[in-house]
Amino acid sequence: MAKRKSFASVSMQDDKPFDCLRTLFDCGDLWRHAASLIRAPTEVVKQRMQTGQFTSASAAVRLIAAKEGFKGLYAGYGSFLLRDLPFDAIQFCLYGQLRIGYKVAAKRELNDPENAIIGAFAGALTGAITTPLDVIKTRLMVQGSANQYKGIVDCVQTIVREEGPPALLKGIGPRVLWIGIGGSIFFGVFERTKRLLAQGRPTVGEDTKQD
């Protein structure tokens, strides 16, 4: 029976980004769902404080729980998952395909600055693509007990009807900028770490001798 590969082993294979992506999802789905149970309330508190509804995190938690109940800390949870779960898929897929294309054109291994630039582009493009999801998530999280929107679909319909489709791209500039910078740092470090780990791995011949 074929042995299931770990993310670390698949990630060493530069020319198989989809294998890497599939394994990433297999390993990360449960973790992302678990992490969202903590991240979502902190995101709600952060968004409410940024819009001036509260002056401190403790006051935000206390008043949200008092007025909206415990579920108020998970306002917009569905849209939060809708934004975050496909983000890694899009970003890793874009990065993998762009890197393969660049390697084929350059006919050589890429250096750290090149990996960082490709990572920045993949991150920026992913940020742009997911901006509407981020807008929807933010609107649902900050509405509080006003209940302006009844859910994700109603939020989209209301925004488009009252503000026009371009409103779904509000904040795209800053989002593209900071996610692009983050992608540059992440993938630059990612590729460097892969090389360091690969250098420390025994070759097939060494494995055979040890056996």
Backbone torsions as a table, in degrees:
resi	resn	phi	psi	omega
1	MET	NA	137.3	-178.0
2	ALA	-65.5	139.0	-179.2
3	LYS	-84.0	132.4	-178.4
4	ARG	-70.5	133.1	-177.4
5	LYS	-85.0	146.1	174.5
6	SER	-85.3	164.3	178.6
7	PHE	-61.2	-38.7	-177.4
8	ALA	-62.0	-40.7	-177.7
9	SER	-72.9	-38.0	-179.4
10	VAL	-70.5	-36.5	-176.1
11	SER	-65.5	-17.0	177.4
12	MET	-72.7	-18.1	-176.2
13	GLN	-91.8	98.7	-173.8
14	ASP	-61.1	-28.8	-172.8
15	ASP	-94.7	13.2	179.7
16	LYS	-129.8	64.0	-177.3
17	PRO	-65.5	-30.0	-178.6
18	PHE	-74.1	-34.0	173.1
19	ASP	-62.4	-43.7	178.8
20	CYS	-61.5	-42.5	-178.8
21	LEU	-65.0	-44.0	179.9
22	ARG	-62.7	-42.8	179.5
23	THR	-68.0	-37.1	176.4
24	LEU	-58.0	-43.4	178.9
25	PHE	-66.6	-42.6	179.9
26	ASP	-58.3	-41.7	-176.7
27	CYS	-81.8	-28.0	-168.3
28	GLY	-103.2	-14.9	-176.0
29	ASP	-57.7	-49.8	-178.6
30	LEU	-63.0	-41.7	-179.4
31	TRP	-63.0	-43.5	-178.5
32	ARG	-64.7	-39.9	178.2
33	HIS	-65.4	-41.9	178.8
34	ALA	-65.1	-43.4	-179.4
35	ALA	-65.0	-32.6	-178.5
36	SER	-64.7	-26.0	179.2
37	LEU	-65.5	-24.5	177.2
38	ILE	-97.1	-41.2	-175.8
39	ARG	-68.1	-37.1	-176.8
40	ALA	-60.4	-49.9	178.1
41	PRO	-61.5	-38.6	178.7
42	THR	-66.3	-34.0	177.5
43	GLU	-67.9	-40.2	177.6
44	VAL	-61.7	-47.9	179.6
45	VAL	-61.8	-44.2	-179.9
46	LYS	-61.4	-46.7	-178.2
47	GLN	-64.1	-40.4	-179.3
48	ARG	-66.8	-37.8	178.6
49	MET	-69.5	-36.7	-179.8
50	GLN	-67.8	-28.1	178.2
51	THR	-90.8	6.6	174.1
52	GLY	81.9	12.6	-179.2
53	GLN	-74.6	-29.7	-178.9
54	PHE	-138.4	155.3	-178.5
55	THR	-102.2	-13.7	179.0
56	SER	-147.1	156.5	-178.5
57	ALA	-65.8	-40.2	-178.7
58	SER	-64.7	-40.8	178.3
59	ALA	-66.0	-38.0	179.6
60	ALA	-62.5	-48.5	-179.6
61	VAL	-61.5	-46.0	-176.5
62	ARG	-64.1	-46.0	-175.8
63	LEU	-75.5	-35.3	177.0
64	ILE	-63.6	-45.5	179.6
65	ALA	-63.9	-36.3	-178.5
66	ALA	-72.0	-41.2	-175.5
67	LYS	-86.9	-36.0	-172.3
68	GLU	-114.8	-7.1	-176.1
69	GLY	83.1	176.3	-178.2
70	PHE	-60.0	-32.0	-178.3
71	LYS	-66.7	-18.5	178.2
72	GLY	-63.2	-28.1	178.2
73	LEU	-73.5	-11.3	177.8
74	TYR	-115.8	26.1	176.3
75	ALA	-59.3	133.5	179.6
76	GLY	71.8	20.7	-176.1
77	TYR	-61.4	-40.6	179.1
78	GLY	-61.3	-43.0	179.2
79	SER	-70.6	-28.5	176.6
80	PHE	-63.3	-46.3	177.6
81	LEU	-67.6	-37.9	-179.6
82	LEU	-61.6	-32.1	178.0
83	ARG	-81.0	-44.5	-170.1
84	ASP	-80.7	-37.5	-175.0
85	LEU	-64.6	-41.7	178.4
86	PRO	-81.2	-9.3	-174.7
87	PHE	-60.4	-50.2	-179.3
88	ASP	-61.8	-39.5	-179.1
89	ALA	-60.2	-48.9	-178.2
90	ILE	-65.2	-46.4	-175.7
91	GLN	-65.2	-47.4	-179.1
92	PHE	-67.5	-37.5	178.9
93	CYS	-64.7	-46.5	178.6
94	LEU	-61.7	-46.3	-178.6
95	TYR	-61.7	-46.0	-178.6
96	GLY	-61.1	-45.4	-178.3
97	GLN	-70.2	-39.6	177.8
98	LEU	-64.5	-39.3	-178.9
99	ARG	-68.1	-41.3	177.9
100	ILE	-61.9	-46.6	179.6
101	GLY	-59.6	-41.3	-179.6
102	TYR	-68.2	-40.8	179.3
103	LYS	-63.7	-39.6	178.6
104	VAL	-64.2	-42.1	-179.8
105	ALA	-69.3	-40.5	-177.3
106	ALA	-80.6	-22.9	-179.1
107	LYS	57.0	41.8	178.8
108	ARG	-165.1	170.3	174.6
109	GLU	-72.7	149.4	-178.4
110	LEU	-89.4	150.0	178.3
111	ASN	-93.4	175.7	-175.6
112	ASP	-60.2	-46.7	178.3
113	PRO	-59.7	-38.5	179.8
114	GLU	-66.5	-42.7	176.9
115	ASN	-61.5	-39.8	-179.8
116	ALA	-65.7	-40.6	-180.0
117	ILE	-66.3	-43.4	177.5
118	ILE	-63.0	-40.8	177.4
119	GLY	-62.6	-38.6	178.4
120	ALA	-64.5	-42.9	-179.8
121	PHE	-65.7	-43.2	179.0
122	ALA	-63.4	-42.0	179.1
123	GLY	-65.6	-43.7	-179.3
124	ALA	-63.7	-43.2	-180.0
125	LEU	-66.5	-39.7	177.1
126	THR	-63.9	-41.2	177.4
127	GLY	-60.2	-40.8	179.2
128	ALA	-66.3	-44.3	-178.2
129	ILE	-62.8	-37.6	-175.8
130	THR	-93.1	5.5	179.8
131	THR	-58.4	-45.6	177.8
132	PRO	-57.0	-38.2	178.2
133	LEU	-66.1	-35.1	179.1
134	ASP	-69.9	-38.9	177.8
135	VAL	-62.5	-45.7	179.8
136	ILE	-62.4	-44.4	179.3
137	LYS	-59.1	-45.0	-178.3
138	THR	-65.2	-44.1	-179.7
139	ARG	-60.8	-42.3	-178.2
140	LEU	-70.4	-32.9	-178.3
141	MET	-74.9	-33.1	-174.0
142	VAL	-95.2	-4.8	-175.6
143	GLN	-70.1	-23.0	177.6
144	GLY	63.5	-145.0	-177.2
145	SER	-79.8	-2.8	-179.7
146	ALA	-66.1	-30.0	178.7
147	ASN	52.2	49.9	178.0
148	GLN	-64.9	-34.1	-179.9
149	TYR	-116.2	140.6	-177.4
150	LYS	-89.9	-11.1	-179.0
151	GLY	168.6	-172.1	-175.7
152	ILE	-62.7	-49.9	-177.7
153	VAL	-62.8	-45.1	179.7
154	ASP	-63.5	-36.9	178.8
155	CYS	-61.8	-48.0	179.6
156	VAL	-61.2	-47.6	-177.6
157	GLN	-62.8	-41.1	-179.4
158	THR	-67.2	-43.9	179.3
159	ILE	-61.9	-47.3	-179.0
160	VAL	-64.4	-40.9	-177.5
161	ARG	-70.3	-43.3	-174.0
162	GLU	-90.4	-28.9	-174.7
163	GLU	-120.2	-12.5	-178.7
164	GLY	90.9	155.7	-179.2
165	PRO	-54.3	-35.5	-179.6
166	PRO	-59.8	-19.9	-179.9
167	ALA	-65.1	-23.1	178.6
168	LEU	-72.0	-9.3	179.0
169	LEU	-109.4	14.4	178.8
170	LYS	-61.6	135.1	179.4
171	GLY	80.9	11.6	-175.8
172	ILE	-64.9	-35.0	-179.1
173	GLY	-60.2	-59.5	178.7
174	PRO	-59.9	-36.0	-179.0
175	ARG	-65.8	-45.2	178.9
176	VAL	-62.6	-39.0	-177.8
177	LEU	-64.8	-52.1	-173.9
178	TRP	-74.6	-31.4	177.3
179	ILE	-74.8	-32.6	175.2
180	GLY	-62.7	-43.9	177.3
181	ILE	-63.6	-43.2	178.7
182	GLY	-62.7	-40.3	178.5
183	GLY	-64.5	-38.0	178.2
184	SER	-61.5	-47.4	-179.4
185	ILE	-67.3	-46.3	-176.1
186	PHE	-61.7	-52.8	-175.2
187	PHE	-73.8	-28.3	174.4
188	GLY	-62.8	-46.9	178.1
189	VAL	-69.0	-37.3	-179.9
190	PHE	-58.6	-49.6	-178.5
191	GLU	-69.0	-38.1	177.3
192	ARG	-62.9	-42.6	178.9
193	THR	-64.6	-40.2	176.9
194	LYS	-57.9	-43.6	-179.3
195	ARG	-65.7	-41.8	179.8
196	LEU	-64.0	-40.6	178.7
197	LEU	-68.4	-39.0	179.5
198	ALA	-64.3	-37.0	179.4
199	GLN	-66.5	-28.9	-178.6
200	GLY	-89.2	-5.6	-179.1
201	ARG	-85.0	139.1	177.2
202	PRO	-69.1	148.1	177.8
203	THR	-76.5	170.8	-179.8
204	VAL	-61.9	-39.9	179.0
205	GLY	-63.1	-40.2	179.6
206	GLU	-67.3	-37.1	177.9
207	ASP	-62.3	-40.7	-178.0
208	THR	-66.7	-39.6	179.5
209	LYS	-65.0	-39.8	-178.6
210	GLN	-66.4	-34.4	179.5
211	ASP	-72.5	NA	NA
